[in-house]
Amino acid sequence: MILIADSGSTKVSWRVLHKDGTVQAIHTMGINPFFVTEEEIIQTLEGTLKPAIKGTVEQVFFYGAGVAGQDKIDLLTRCFHTVFPGCRVEAYSDLLAAARCMLGKEKGIAAILGTGANTCFYDGENIADNVPACGYILGDEGGGAVLGKKLVSDYLKRMLPEDLSTAFEKQYKLGLLDIIEKVYRQPLPNRFLASFALFLGAHATHPYVKDFLARAFDEFFVRNIAHYDYKTYEVNIVGSVAFYFREHVEAAAARNGMRIGQIVRTPIEGLVAYHKAER
């Protein structure tokens, strides 16, 4: 039995590939090894995942945010060995998940546009080139946290049109000190900032929002995708921001002489197809 995971900081989408060909879907709390401890990971696996699985887990393919460096891979491996003794564990980045989901064994450009943003050139097996994402403070152009950061900044700096500013105040009822507290003192400010992408979606036809999104996604393509061979290869993107703002993403790509291939909301079904083909 094979266990496949697509993990973010908020939730994990699991798929169990049983020997009879059936596929079981399970969801648990997020497992990001940068933010949760070994004990917390084991607690999630023992308390929520394991009771939902019937049979013996022989192989684990874990893809997720925060899987960067051998120490994080070792940590995840220990956790899975504790809960599923004797299983084989392979842990990879969410960026490789995006590439394998959309490109399989083909070469191409793969990207993530969700809470964060990341890009790569994939050689059909591995990530061959990667413009550093740099996180929502130094990079992550086009990602939900950066969209939210810029929107909130425009609101606080009185740059929003009056009608949008009024709508923002009515919906969120947040003052300056509330926002400062959330961003600078409480955990996971990126998730807080990314939540404001919903406001942009609700007002996507407003001239200000149209221009805001155009500039944001132009930055994504110019500062990231432009460094790959985009004249030869299409750009394939996974993530909720790309999925729900597809029209704006495609328009930005066209303005910058780039072609969009696939846009999918989550990579898990593509990963199932990839690993089924590998069996």
Long-range contacts (C-beta under 8 A, 24 or more apart in sequence): 1-53, 1-55, 1-56, 1-57, 1-58, 1-59, 2-57, 2-58, 2-59, 2-60, 2-61, 2-275, 2-279, 3-53, 3-57, 3-59, 3-60, 3-61, 3-84, 3-87, 4-60, 4-61, 4-63, 4-268, 4-271, 4-272, 4-275, 5-31, 5-60, 5-61, 5-62, 5-63, 5-64, 6-63, 6-64, 6-94, 6-97, 6-266, 6-267, 6-268, 6-271, 7-31, 7-32, 7-62, 7-63, 7-64, 7-65, 7-94, 8-32, 8-64, 8-65, 8-94, 8-114, 8-115, 9-35, 9-65, 9-66, 9-115, 9-188, 9-191, 10-191, 12-44, 12-64, 13-266, 13-268, 14-49, 15-268, 15-271, 15-272, 16-53, 16-55, 16-57, 17-272, 17-275, 17-276, 17-279, 18-55, 19-55, 23-272, 24-52, 24-53, 26-52, 26-53, 31-62, 31-64, 31-76, 32-64, 32-65, 32-66, 33-64, 33-66, 33-67, 33-72, 33-75, 33-76, 34-65, 34-66, 34-68, 34-72, 35-66, 35-187, 35-188, 38-75, 38-78, 38-79, 41-75, 41-76, 41-79, 42-79, 42-82, 42-83, 45-79, 45-80, 45-82, 45-83, 45-84, 46-83, 49-83, 50-83, 50-84, 56-84, 57-84, 57-87, 58-86, 58-87, 58-88, 59-87, 59-88, 59-90, 60-84, 60-87, 60-88, 60-89, 60-90, 61-90, 61-92, 61-271, 61-275, 62-89, 62-90, 62-91, 62-92, 63-91, 63-92, 63-93, 63-94, 63-96, 63-97, 63-267, 63-271, 64-91, 64-93, 64-94, 64-97, 65-93, 65-94, 65-116, 67-91, 67-92, 67-93, 67-94, 68-93, 93-127, 94-118, 94-267, 95-119, 95-120, 95-127, 95-130, 96-122, 96-126, 96-127, 97-238, 97-267, 97-271, 98-236, 98-237, 98-238, 98-239, 98-267, 99-127, 100-267, 100-270, 100-271, 100-274, 101-238, 101-264, 101-267, 101-268, 101-269, 101-270, 101-271, 101-274, 102-236, 102-238, 102-261, 102-262, 102-264, 102-267, 102-270, 103-236, 104-273, 104-274, 104-277, 107-233, 108-233, 108-234, 108-236, 108-261, 109-225, 109-228, 109-229, 109-230, 109-233, 109-234, 109-235, 109-236, 110-236, 110-237, 110-238, 111-224, 111-225, 111-235, 111-236, 111-237, 111-238, 111-239, 111-242, 112-143, 112-237, 112-238, 112-239, 113-142, 113-143, 113-220, 113-237, 113-238, 113-239, 113-241, 113-242, 113-249, 114-143, 114-144, 114-238, 114-239, 114-240, 114-241, 114-242, 115-143, 115-144, 115-145, 115-190, 115-191, 115-194, 115-241, 116-140, 116-143, 116-144, 116-145, 116-190, 117-141, 117-142, 117-143, 117-146, 117-220, 117-224, 117-239, 117-241, 119-224, 119-225, 119-228, 121-228, 121-229, 121-233, 129-227, 129-228, 131-223, 131-224, 131-227, 131-228, 135-190, 136-190, 136-193, 139-223, 141-216, 141-219, 141-220, 141-223, 141-224, 142-216, 142-217, 142-219, 142-220, 142-241, 142-249, 143-194, 143-241, 144-193, 144-194, 144-197, 144-240, 144-241, 145-189, 145-190, 145-191, 145-193, 145-194, 146-193, 146-216, 147-194, 147-196, 147-197, 147-200, 147-213, 147-216, 147-241, 148-192, 148-193, 148-194, 148-195, 148-196, 148-197, 149-193, 150-212, 150-216, 151-196, 151-199, 151-200, 151-212, 152-179, 152-183, 152-193, 152-196, 154-212, 160-208, 161-206, 161-208, 163-206, 164-203, 164-206, 164-208, 164-209, 167-199, 167-203, 168-199, 171-199, 172-199, 197-241, 197-244, 200-245, 201-244, 201-245, 204-245, 204-248, 210-248, 213-245, 213-248, 214-248, 214-251, 214-252, 214-255, 217-245, 217-248, 217-249, 217-251, 217-252, 217-253, 218-252, 218-255, 218-256, 220-252, 221-252, 221-253, 221-256, 221-258, 222-256, 225-253, 225-256, 225-258, 226-256, 230-257, 230-258, 230-259, 231-257, 234-259, 234-260, 234-261, 235-259, 235-260, 235-261, 236-260, 236-261, 236-262, 236-263, 237-262, 237-263, 237-264, 238-263, 238-264, 238-265, 238-266, 238-267, 239-265, 240-265, 240-266
